[in-house]
Amino acid sequence: MNMNRRGRQTQPNQGSRTNMGGDEPHSGNRGLQIEEPLLFELGDRQTTGIDFPALEDQHDIETRFGDLARSEPIGLAGLSEPETMRHYVRLSQKNYSIDTGIYPLGSCTMKHNPRLNEKMARLPGMMDIHPLQPQSTVSGAIELMEELAHWLMELTNMQAIALSPKAGAHGELCGMMAIKAAHEHAGDLHRNIVLVPDSAHGTNPATAALIGYKVRSVPAQSDGTVTANSVKAALDENVAAIMLTNPNTGGVFEREIVEIAALIHEAGAYFYCDGANFNAIAGKVRPGDLGVDAMHFNLHKTFSTPHGGGGPGSGPVVLSERLAPFAPYPFLQRDGEVARLVENSVDQAGDDHHPFGRMTAFHGQWGMYTRALTYMRSHGGDGLRQASEDAVLNANYLRASLSEYMSLAFGEDHICMHEVLFDDGFLKGTGVTTLDFAKAMIDEGFHPMTVYFPLIVHGAMLVEPTESESKASLDQFIEVMIALTKRAKEGQSADFASAPLFTPRGRLDETGAARRPILRWLPKKETLTE
Amino acid sequence: MRYLPLSDNDRQQMLAKVGVADINELFADVPSGKLLKELPNLPLMAGEMAVEQHMSALAARNLSAGEARGFFVGAGAYRHHVPATVDHLIQRSEFLTAYTPYQPEISQGTLQVLFEFQTQVALLTGMEVANASMYDGSTATAEAVLMARRVTRRKKAIVSGNLHPHYRDVVKNMEHFSGGNLLLCDPVFDGDEDLIAQIDEETACIVVQTPDFYGNLHNYARLAQAAHAKKALLIVVVTEIVSLGALKSPGEIGADIVVAEGQSLGCGLDFGGPYVGLFATRQKYIRQMPGRLCGQTVDGSSKRGFVLTLSTREQHIRREKATSNICTNSGLMALAFSIHMTLLGEKGLRGLAELNHAAAAQLAEKLAQIKGVELVTKRFFNEFTLRLSKPASEVVEALAEQKILAGVQVSRLLPENEDGQNLLVVAATEMVTQEQSNLFANLLKEVLA
């Protein structure tokens, strides 16, 4: 049936790919790709998009504030409401997102963000409550925190939790502070070294260094894992802890983790586990059973709270029995029927707690707690396990389907967990780099995988499909990856080097950006110098 | 399970392709006996309706600010009206479900927003540059102290007694573990604190807040001069960013680093988070800054575009030599802040500030007339401290029973300070109505009688 019979017949394009005026469109826009100026080029100081009630009696700010009153213009630009809407909608359309398509960033875990989470977080009883209103008026919130804590401890078989860390790296900091506090409490002040595998995420060494530890690197084997022997060789009486990611940054489960934990404990040190990849094992393996003393979650990874273009994260930390007394303020305590948040030393009942201090104002990323608990409640224990299994299955399906075309970093027979790591061996001699390959994927409508991480693999490409991808989506991805691989091998390196071509901007000059940093808009003629 | 697209049939086909018979073969690296045989002892999968009922029941047990008969709680988190446009826009998939803009060609939306956000923050604070946001105001303050130590190569930080007590605790914690040398001053409730005498040749920075925790406004120009004379940095903390619509910016009075809580714009109360930390400083210190930075550049056709930049400061490049271990920013809340700020514009921000001050001034006047109430704060913006004739915690609880959320008793944050027992910190924003103020005054009178 001809659906177009009332209008003109659609025609195959017989014109050129330029528009009426020639190569450049009159508007600067091209179809749905609309150029958007900066806010400061659109708005002005007089425009506002908000109507306020008139003040009943005018208070003379200048008289009241005297020498503190603002007298100079601020320079802020305002827009009316429709202009604001258009500005941000146009900007949004320049972003790729998980709702747009597969977003296989290894270790970042871009999974579906259920909108029920958003709806629950916006209930007035969730969103419109103040962290310092009386605890007697927020018993539902405190119980929600208790419930979230219960789920996280049950999934890990750990004995205590600090909910407040604001993101994964902040959770690492919290866990490592608890460890340092435990050593200080025991009078073990000489321990100044933290073992970190060279495959670790950069936050691990940065965290250890931040609180005064020296970082001692532990070499990874060819498959990225750490052996008990290499840990043993690095251990001495000055070691305070090991920071180990499991599954590791190459997507491999640390096979000798139990032996490593035993060695660490024998040496009087603690085992910090980076839980960034917990989404591979939730409901399958409990870190507490492996000998872990502290582990942070990234609620925005494993439990689907939105990444929001770079945050907010949320990084609760579970702790073992030995570290439990050192959990920071605030912590949850139940006295019979009533659960409460212990906010300071005077609040505290009993002297079995030695909280090391406070990580943040208030109680942490509450809005993410509601979203994460909504997600967990939706899945249930069974659904969480299924999600982990599907994430692992999806990654292995990509591995098996691409192994003959791309080069697996750890060899063809090596199973992976939730993400699969390739190196750039398959591009050898083609003139195409990992970066070129990633940019060519953009022109195919995909977000690229994580590139050049972990550092232990040359030209790394770390692919994490997550459980949110259907088989059809994976099959399409595989097909395109194979096609790109062929094109690279056929010598079309120039095409790769110029990609992406169909994006709002081509490759951007990052070197220039760093050499002459322009970090803000300035009115014409003003410049800043370093 | 509705979030999982694979069917059992898909799973079978995929396992076959992988070459294993059972999913647990893919978990073969898990040490023996450690792979769970049973399901975790947790509730099972639940439909959207059931989850909604459960969560709604929890929410219903909280007294929301909107449901209260009067809401006067501040102390670092303020209840402002957030336009509907803000929440709609931040829920657009392309903003909500995008990652850190590591691939700039398909992240120009997020990047341009960050560039505009950085500009807004720099303008508001009166500084030259700002970063792409921190977790919140308190952690940003701790980072500012660390940065001052790097810039000055000194270890001593002087912290005002009137800095938000939670912020003090966060700074104290970080300094303890990172080997700093902290001088924590005692609070001076009416704001008459002399910090200049404390500055010496060892001082890396002085950390002060305005309006301070008790609502006092400060002119730190002399303190800035004294700090600079000793080559120390002045860090100014702002927990109520709306105040900058009416007050001179910290940059104007000589601050070297300004950190702020941006929650008031776009974020809502959210029981303490997620909020958005603002961090601004001078251009000459940018290579010592923590956190992400967005910078302007061009593509191959010389078209303007934006990228994350100066990442050689950051943990993913520098590892243990990074300026901070921070990895995420508070992207979505920075977006909310920026949209709200755009809607306000300069005119709206000034209007909002006036409304806030007027609401607080009227309330303070009303409450100060009550027997047993003394207004401690002399000059304030939208928050002030009262000395009551009874312990403030009792008053807060008694009023909460009447659904009036009266403010924050100082003893909740400084339980060991005996002088603080009867102090109540009260905030009033544009959301407070005359009726609510009157009801608060009447009930407070009854409670104190």
Chai-1 contact restraints between the chains, C-beta under 6 A:
chainA,res_idxA,chainB,res_idxB,connection_type,confidence,min_distance_angstrom,max_distance_angstrom,comment,restraint_id
A,L39,B,E116,contact,1.0,0.0,6.0,A-B,restraint_1
A,L39,B,T342,contact,1.0,0.0,6.0,A-B,restraint_2
A,R45,B,E346,contact,1.0,0.0,6.0,A-B,restraint_3
A,Q46,B,K347,contact,1.0,0.0,6.0,A-B,restraint_4
A,T47,B,G345,contact,1.0,0.0,6.0,A-B,restraint_5
A,T48,B,G345,contact,1.0,0.0,6.0,A-B,restraint_6
A,T48,B,K347,contact,1.0,0.0,6.0,A-B,restraint_7
A,T48,B,G348,contact,1.0,0.0,6.0,A-B,restraint_8
A,G49,B,L343,contact,1.0,0.0,6.0,A-B,restraint_9
A,I50,B,L343,contact,1.0,0.0,6.0,A-B,restraint_10
A,I50,B,L344,contact,1.0,0.0,6.0,A-B,restraint_11
A,I50,B,G348,contact,1.0,0.0,6.0,A-B,restraint_12
A,F52,B,G351,contact,1.0,0.0,6.0,A-B,restraint_13
A,F52,B,L355,contact,1.0,0.0,6.0,A-B,restraint_14
A,L55,B,A358,contact,1.0,0.0,6.0,A-B,restraint_15
A,H59,B,A358,contact,1.0,0.0,6.0,A-B,restraint_16
A,H59,B,A361,contact,1.0,0.0,6.0,A-B,restraint_17
A,I61,B,A246,contact,1.0,0.0,6.0,A-B,restraint_18
A,D67,B,N219,contact,1.0,0.0,6.0,A-B,restraint_19
A,L68,B,L217,contact,1.0,0.0,6.0,A-B,restraint_20
A,L68,B,N219,contact,1.0,0.0,6.0,A-B,restraint_21
A,L68,B,L247,contact,1.0,0.0,6.0,A-B,restraint_22
A,L68,B,K248,contact,1.0,0.0,6.0,A-B,restraint_23
A,R70,B,L247,contact,1.0,0.0,6.0,A-B,restraint_24
A,R70,B,K248,contact,1.0,0.0,6.0,A-B,restraint_25
A,I74,B,L123,contact,1.0,0.0,6.0,A-B,restraint_26
A,I74,B,E346,contact,1.0,0.0,6.0,A-B,restraint_27
A,G75,B,L123,contact,1.0,0.0,6.0,A-B,restraint_28
A,L76,B,L123,contact,1.0,0.0,6.0,A-B,restraint_29
A,L76,B,G345,contact,1.0,0.0,6.0,A-B,restraint_30
A,L76,B,E346,contact,1.0,0.0,6.0,A-B,restraint_31
A,G78,B,G345,contact,1.0,0.0,6.0,A-B,restraint_32
A,L79,B,T342,contact,1.0,0.0,6.0,A-B,restraint_33
A,E81,B,T85,contact,1.0,0.0,6.0,A-B,restraint_34
A,T84,B,T342,contact,1.0,0.0,6.0,A-B,restraint_35
A,T84,B,L343,contact,1.0,0.0,6.0,A-B,restraint_36
A,Y88,B,L89,contact,1.0,0.0,6.0,A-B,restraint_37
A,L91,B,G109,contact,1.0,0.0,6.0,A-B,restraint_38
A,L91,B,Q112,contact,1.0,0.0,6.0,A-B,restraint_39
A,S92,B,R92,contact,1.0,0.0,6.0,A-B,restraint_40
A,S92,B,E94,contact,1.0,0.0,6.0,A-B,restraint_41
A,S92,B,F95,contact,1.0,0.0,6.0,A-B,restraint_42
A,S92,B,G109,contact,1.0,0.0,6.0,A-B,restraint_43
A,K94,B,Q108,contact,1.0,0.0,6.0,A-B,restraint_44
A,K94,B,G109,contact,1.0,0.0,6.0,A-B,restraint_45
A,N95,B,E94,contact,1.0,0.0,6.0,A-B,restraint_46
A,N95,B,A98,contact,1.0,0.0,6.0,A-B,restraint_47
A,N95,B,S107,contact,1.0,0.0,6.0,A-B,restraint_48
A,N95,B,G109,contact,1.0,0.0,6.0,A-B,restraint_49
A,N95,B,T110,contact,1.0,0.0,6.0,A-B,restraint_50
A,Y96,B,I106,contact,1.0,0.0,6.0,A-B,restraint_51
A,S97,B,S93,contact,1.0,0.0,6.0,A-B,restraint_52
A,S97,B,E94,contact,1.0,0.0,6.0,A-B,restraint_53
A,S97,B,T97,contact,1.0,0.0,6.0,A-B,restraint_54
A,S97,B,A98,contact,1.0,0.0,6.0,A-B,restraint_55
A,I98,B,T97,contact,1.0,0.0,6.0,A-B,restraint_56
A,D99,B,S93,contact,1.0,0.0,6.0,A-B,restraint_57
A,D99,B,T97,contact,1.0,0.0,6.0,A-B,restraint_58
A,L105,B,Y99,contact,1.0,0.0,6.0,A-B,restraint_59
A,C108,B,Y99,contact,1.0,0.0,6.0,A-B,restraint_60
A,M110,B,Y99,contact,1.0,0.0,6.0,A-B,restraint_61
A,H112,B,Y3,contact,1.0,0.0,6.0,A-B,restraint_62
A,N113,B,T97,contact,1.0,0.0,6.0,A-B,restraint_63
A,L116,B,E48,contact,1.0,0.0,6.0,A-B,restraint_64
A,M120,B,M55,contact,1.0,0.0,6.0,A-B,restraint_65
A,L123,B,A59,contact,1.0,0.0,6.0,A-B,restraint_66
A,P124,B,S64,contact,1.0,0.0,6.0,A-B,restraint_67
A,P124,B,G66,contact,1.0,0.0,6.0,A-B,restraint_68
A,G125,B,A59,contact,1.0,0.0,6.0,A-B,restraint_69
A,G125,B,A60,contact,1.0,0.0,6.0,A-B,restraint_70
A,G125,B,N62,contact,1.0,0.0,6.0,A-B,restraint_71
A,G125,B,S64,contact,1.0,0.0,6.0,A-B,restraint_72
A,M126,B,A59,contact,1.0,0.0,6.0,A-B,restraint_73
A,M127,B,G268,contact,1.0,0.0,6.0,A-B,restraint_74
A,M127,B,D270,contact,1.0,0.0,6.0,A-B,restraint_75
A,D128,B,S64,contact,1.0,0.0,6.0,A-B,restraint_76
A,D128,B,A65,contact,1.0,0.0,6.0,A-B,restraint_77
A,D128,B,G66,contact,1.0,0.0,6.0,A-B,restraint_78
A,D128,B,L269,contact,1.0,0.0,6.0,A-B,restraint_79
A,I129,B,N62,contact,1.0,0.0,6.0,A-B,restraint_80
A,I129,B,S64,contact,1.0,0.0,6.0,A-B,restraint_81
A,I129,B,F271,contact,1.0,0.0,6.0,A-B,restraint_82
A,H130,B,V73,contact,1.0,0.0,6.0,A-B,restraint_83
A,H130,B,A77,contact,1.0,0.0,6.0,A-B,restraint_84
A,H130,B,L269,contact,1.0,0.0,6.0,A-B,restraint_85
A,P131,B,A77,contact,1.0,0.0,6.0,A-B,restraint_86
A,P131,B,F271,contact,1.0,0.0,6.0,A-B,restraint_87
A,P131,B,G272,contact,1.0,0.0,6.0,A-B,restraint_88
A,L132,B,V73,contact,1.0,0.0,6.0,A-B,restraint_89
A,L132,B,A75,contact,1.0,0.0,6.0,A-B,restraint_90
A,L132,B,V408,contact,1.0,0.0,6.0,A-B,restraint_91
A,Q133,B,V73,contact,1.0,0.0,6.0,A-B,restraint_92
A,Q133,B,L405,contact,1.0,0.0,6.0,A-B,restraint_93
A,P134,B,V396,contact,1.0,0.0,6.0,A-B,restraint_94
A,P134,B,E397,contact,1.0,0.0,6.0,A-B,restraint_95
A,P134,B,A400,contact,1.0,0.0,6.0,A-B,restraint_96
A,T137,B,L63,contact,1.0,0.0,6.0,A-B,restraint_97
A,T137,B,A400,contact,1.0,0.0,6.0,A-B,restraint_98
A,V138,B,N62,contact,1.0,0.0,6.0,A-B,restraint_99
A,S139,B,R61,contact,1.0,0.0,6.0,A-B,restraint_100
A,G140,B,L58,contact,1.0,0.0,6.0,A-B,restraint_101
A,G140,B,A59,contact,1.0,0.0,6.0,A-B,restraint_102
A,G140,B,R61,contact,1.0,0.0,6.0,A-B,restraint_103
A,G140,B,N62,contact,1.0,0.0,6.0,A-B,restraint_104
A,A141,B,N62,contact,1.0,0.0,6.0,A-B,restraint_105
A,A141,B,F271,contact,1.0,0.0,6.0,A-B,restraint_106
A,L144,B,L58,contact,1.0,0.0,6.0,A-B,restraint_107
A,E154,B,P40,contact,1.0,0.0,6.0,A-B,restraint_108
A,E154,B,L42,contact,1.0,0.0,6.0,A-B,restraint_109
A,L155,B,P40,contact,1.0,0.0,6.0,A-B,restraint_110
A,K166,B,Y135,contact,1.0,0.0,6.0,A-B,restraint_111
A,A167,B,T328,contact,1.0,0.0,6.0,A-B,restraint_112
A,A169,B,N325,contact,1.0,0.0,6.0,A-B,restraint_113
A,A169,B,I326,contact,1.0,0.0,6.0,A-B,restraint_114
A,A169,B,C327,contact,1.0,0.0,6.0,A-B,restraint_115
A,M177,B,F177,contact,1.0,0.0,6.0,A-B,restraint_116
A,K180,B,F177,contact,1.0,0.0,6.0,A-B,restraint_117
A,G202,B,Q315,contact,1.0,0.0,6.0,A-B,restraint_118
A,G202,B,H316,contact,1.0,0.0,6.0,A-B,restraint_119
A,G202,B,R319,contact,1.0,0.0,6.0,A-B,restraint_120
A,T203,B,Q315,contact,1.0,0.0,6.0,A-B,restraint_121
A,T203,B,N325,contact,1.0,0.0,6.0,A-B,restraint_122
A,T203,B,C327,contact,1.0,0.0,6.0,A-B,restraint_123
A,P205,B,R319,contact,1.0,0.0,6.0,A-B,restraint_124
A,P205,B,E320,contact,1.0,0.0,6.0,A-B,restraint_125
A,A206,B,Q315,contact,1.0,0.0,6.0,A-B,restraint_126
A,A206,B,A322,contact,1.0,0.0,6.0,A-B,restraint_127
A,A206,B,N325,contact,1.0,0.0,6.0,A-B,restraint_128
A,T207,B,N325,contact,1.0,0.0,6.0,A-B,restraint_129
A,A209,B,E320,contact,1.0,0.0,6.0,A-B,restraint_130
A,L210,B,S178,contact,1.0,0.0,6.0,A-B,restraint_131
A,L210,B,N325,contact,1.0,0.0,6.0,A-B,restraint_132
A,I211,B,F177,contact,1.0,0.0,6.0,A-B,restraint_133
A,I211,B,S178,contact,1.0,0.0,6.0,A-B,restraint_134
A,G212,B,G179,contact,1.0,0.0,6.0,A-B,restraint_135
A,V215,B,E320,contact,1.0,0.0,6.0,A-B,restraint_136
A,F253,B,D29,contact,1.0,0.0,6.0,A-B,restraint_137
A,F253,B,V30,contact,1.0,0.0,6.0,A-B,restraint_138
A,R255,B,D29,contact,1.0,0.0,6.0,A-B,restraint_139
A,V258,B,P31,contact,1.0,0.0,6.0,A-B,restraint_140
A,G283,B,P40,contact,1.0,0.0,6.0,A-B,restraint_141
A,K284,B,L36,contact,1.0,0.0,6.0,A-B,restraint_142
A,V285,B,V30,contact,1.0,0.0,6.0,A-B,restraint_143
A,V285,B,K34,contact,1.0,0.0,6.0,A-B,restraint_144
A,D289,B,K34,contact,1.0,0.0,6.0,A-B,restraint_145
A,P306,B,L96,contact,1.0,0.0,6.0,A-B,restraint_146
A,P306,B,T97,contact,1.0,0.0,6.0,A-B,restraint_147
A,H307,B,Y99,contact,1.0,0.0,6.0,A-B,restraint_148
A,G308,B,G331,contact,1.0,0.0,6.0,A-B,restraint_149
A,G308,B,L332,contact,1.0,0.0,6.0,A-B,restraint_150
A,G309,B,F95,contact,1.0,0.0,6.0,A-B,restraint_151
A,G309,B,A98,contact,1.0,0.0,6.0,A-B,restraint_152
A,G309,B,T110,contact,1.0,0.0,6.0,A-B,restraint_153
A,G309,B,G331,contact,1.0,0.0,6.0,A-B,restraint_154
A,G310,B,T100,contact,1.0,0.0,6.0,A-B,restraint_155
A,G310,B,T328,contact,1.0,0.0,6.0,A-B,restraint_156
A,G310,B,N329,contact,1.0,0.0,6.0,A-B,restraint_157
A,G310,B,G331,contact,1.0,0.0,6.0,A-B,restraint_158
A,G311,B,T328,contact,1.0,0.0,6.0,A-B,restraint_159
A,G311,B,N329,contact,1.0,0.0,6.0,A-B,restraint_160
A,G311,B,S330,contact,1.0,0.0,6.0,A-B,restraint_161
A,G311,B,G331,contact,1.0,0.0,6.0,A-B,restraint_162
A,P312,B,P274,contact,1.0,0.0,6.0,A-B,restraint_163
A,P312,B,S330,contact,1.0,0.0,6.0,A-B,restraint_164
A,P312,B,M333,contact,1.0,0.0,6.0,A-B,restraint_165
A,G313,B,T328,contact,1.0,0.0,6.0,A-B,restraint_166
A,N344,B,P415,contact,1.0,0.0,6.0,A-B,restraint_167
A,V346,B,P415,contact,1.0,0.0,6.0,A-B,restraint_168
A,G357,B,N173,contact,1.0,0.0,6.0,A-B,restraint_169
A,R358,B,D169,contact,1.0,0.0,6.0,A-B,restraint_170
A,R358,B,V170,contact,1.0,0.0,6.0,A-B,restraint_171
A,R358,B,N173,contact,1.0,0.0,6.0,A-B,restraint_172
A,T360,B,S138,contact,1.0,0.0,6.0,A-B,restraint_173
A,T360,B,T139,contact,1.0,0.0,6.0,A-B,restraint_174
A,A361,B,G76,contact,1.0,0.0,6.0,A-B,restraint_175
A,A361,B,S138,contact,1.0,0.0,6.0,A-B,restraint_176
A,A361,B,H166,contact,1.0,0.0,6.0,A-B,restraint_177
A,F362,B,G272,contact,1.0,0.0,6.0,A-B,restraint_178
A,H363,B,G272,contact,1.0,0.0,6.0,A-B,restraint_179
A,G364,B,G273,contact,1.0,0.0,6.0,A-B,restraint_180
A,Q365,B,G273,contact,1.0,0.0,6.0,A-B,restraint_181
A,Q365,B,P274,contact,1.0,0.0,6.0,A-B,restraint_182
A,W366,B,D270,contact,1.0,0.0,6.0,A-B,restraint_183
A,W366,B,F271,contact,1.0,0.0,6.0,A-B,restraint_184
A,W366,B,G272,contact,1.0,0.0,6.0,A-B,restraint_185
A,W366,B,G273,contact,1.0,0.0,6.0,A-B,restraint_186
A,G367,B,D270,contact,1.0,0.0,6.0,A-B,restraint_187
A,G367,B,P274,contact,1.0,0.0,6.0,A-B,restraint_188
A,T374,B,V51,contact,1.0,0.0,6.0,A-B,restraint_189
A,T374,B,M55,contact,1.0,0.0,6.0,A-B,restraint_190
A,R377,B,A46,contact,1.0,0.0,6.0,A-B,restraint_191
A,R377,B,V51,contact,1.0,0.0,6.0,A-B,restraint_192
A,S378,B,V51,contact,1.0,0.0,6.0,A-B,restraint_193
A,H379,B,M45,contact,1.0,0.0,6.0,A-B,restraint_194
A,G380,B,P43,contact,1.0,0.0,6.0,A-B,restraint_195
A,G380,B,L44,contact,1.0,0.0,6.0,A-B,restraint_196
A,G380,B,M45,contact,1.0,0.0,6.0,A-B,restraint_197
A,G381,B,L39,contact,1.0,0.0,6.0,A-B,restraint_198
A,G381,B,P40,contact,1.0,0.0,6.0,A-B,restraint_199
A,G381,B,L42,contact,1.0,0.0,6.0,A-B,restraint_200
A,D382,B,L39,contact,1.0,0.0,6.0,A-B,restraint_201
A,D382,B,L44,contact,1.0,0.0,6.0,A-B,restraint_202
A,D382,B,M45,contact,1.0,0.0,6.0,A-B,restraint_203
A,G383,B,M1,contact,1.0,0.0,6.0,A-B,restraint_204
A,G383,B,M45,contact,1.0,0.0,6.0,A-B,restraint_205
A,Q386,B,M1,contact,1.0,0.0,6.0,A-B,restraint_206
A,E389,B,I23,contact,1.0,0.0,6.0,A-B,restraint_207
A,D390,B,L4,contact,1.0,0.0,6.0,A-B,restraint_208
A,D390,B,L6,contact,1.0,0.0,6.0,A-B,restraint_209
A,V392,B,L26,contact,1.0,0.0,6.0,A-B,restraint_210
A,L393,B,M14,contact,1.0,0.0,6.0,A-B,restraint_211
A,N396,B,V18,contact,1.0,0.0,6.0,A-B,restraint_212
A,N396,B,L26,contact,1.0,0.0,6.0,A-B,restraint_213
A,Y397,B,M14,contact,1.0,0.0,6.0,A-B,restraint_214
A,A400,B,K17,contact,1.0,0.0,6.0,A-B,restraint_215
A,A400,B,V18,contact,1.0,0.0,6.0,A-B,restraint_216
A,I415,B,L26,contact,1.0,0.0,6.0,A-B,restraint_217
A,I442,B,I106,contact,1.0,0.0,6.0,A-B,restraint_218
A,E467,B,L4,contact,1.0,0.0,6.0,A-B,restraint_219
A,S470,B,P5,contact,1.0,0.0,6.0,A-B,restraint_220
A,K471,B,D10,contact,1.0,0.0,6.0,A-B,restraint_221
A,P500,B,E105,contact,1.0,0.0,6.0,A-B,restraint_222
A,T503,B,E105,contact,1.0,0.0,6.0,A-B,restraint_223
A,T503,B,I106,contact,1.0,0.0,6.0,A-B,restraint_224
A,P504,B,Q108,contact,1.0,0.0,6.0,A-B,restraint_225
A,R505,B,E105,contact,1.0,0.0,6.0,A-B,restraint_226
A,R505,B,Q108,contact,1.0,0.0,6.0,A-B,restraint_227
A,R505,B,D299,contact,1.0,0.0,6.0,A-B,restraint_228
A,R505,B,G305,contact,1.0,0.0,6.0,A-B,restraint_229
A,G506,B,D299,contact,1.0,0.0,6.0,A-B,restraint_230
A,G506,B,G300,contact,1.0,0.0,6.0,A-B,restraint_231
A,L508,B,P104,contact,1.0,0.0,6.0,A-B,restraint_232
A,L508,B,T297,contact,1.0,0.0,6.0,A-B,restraint_233
A,L508,B,D299,contact,1.0,0.0,6.0,A-B,restraint_234
A,L508,B,G305,contact,1.0,0.0,6.0,A-B,restraint_235
A,L508,B,V307,contact,1.0,0.0,6.0,A-B,restraint_236
A,D509,B,T297,contact,1.0,0.0,6.0,A-B,restraint_237
A,D509,B,V298,contact,1.0,0.0,6.0,A-B,restraint_238
A,E510,B,V307,contact,1.0,0.0,6.0,A-B,restraint_239
A,G512,B,T297,contact,1.0,0.0,6.0,A-B,restraint_240
A,A513,B,G295,contact,1.0,0.0,6.0,A-B,restraint_241
A,A513,B,T297,contact,1.0,0.0,6.0,A-B,restraint_242
A,A513,B,V307,contact,1.0,0.0,6.0,A-B,restraint_243
A,A513,B,T309,contact,1.0,0.0,6.0,A-B,restraint_244
A,A514,B,T309,contact,1.0,0.0,6.0,A-B,restraint_245
A,A514,B,L310,contact,1.0,0.0,6.0,A-B,restraint_246
A,P517,B,G295,contact,1.0,0.0,6.0,A-B,restraint_247
A,I518,B,G295,contact,1.0,0.0,6.0,A-B,restraint_248
A,I518,B,Q296,contact,1.0,0.0,6.0,A-B,restraint_249
A,L519,B,Q118,contact,1.0,0.0,6.0,A-B,restraint_250
A,L519,B,V129,contact,1.0,0.0,6.0,A-B,restraint_251
A,L519,B,L293,contact,1.0,0.0,6.0,A-B,restraint_252
A,L519,B,G295,contact,1.0,0.0,6.0,A-B,restraint_253
A,R520,B,Q118,contact,1.0,0.0,6.0,A-B,restraint_254
A,R520,B,T119,contact,1.0,0.0,6.0,A-B,restraint_255
A,R520,B,A122,contact,1.0,0.0,6.0,A-B,restraint_256
A,R520,B,V129,contact,1.0,0.0,6.0,A-B,restraint_257
A,W521,B,T119,contact,1.0,0.0,6.0,A-B,restraint_258
A,L528,B,E128,contact,1.0,0.0,6.0,A-B,restraint_259
A,L528,B,Q283,contact,1.0,0.0,6.0,A-B,restraint_260
A,E530,B,Q283,contact,1.0,0.0,6.0,A-B,restraint_261
A,E530,B,K284,contact,1.0,0.0,6.0,A-B,restraint_262
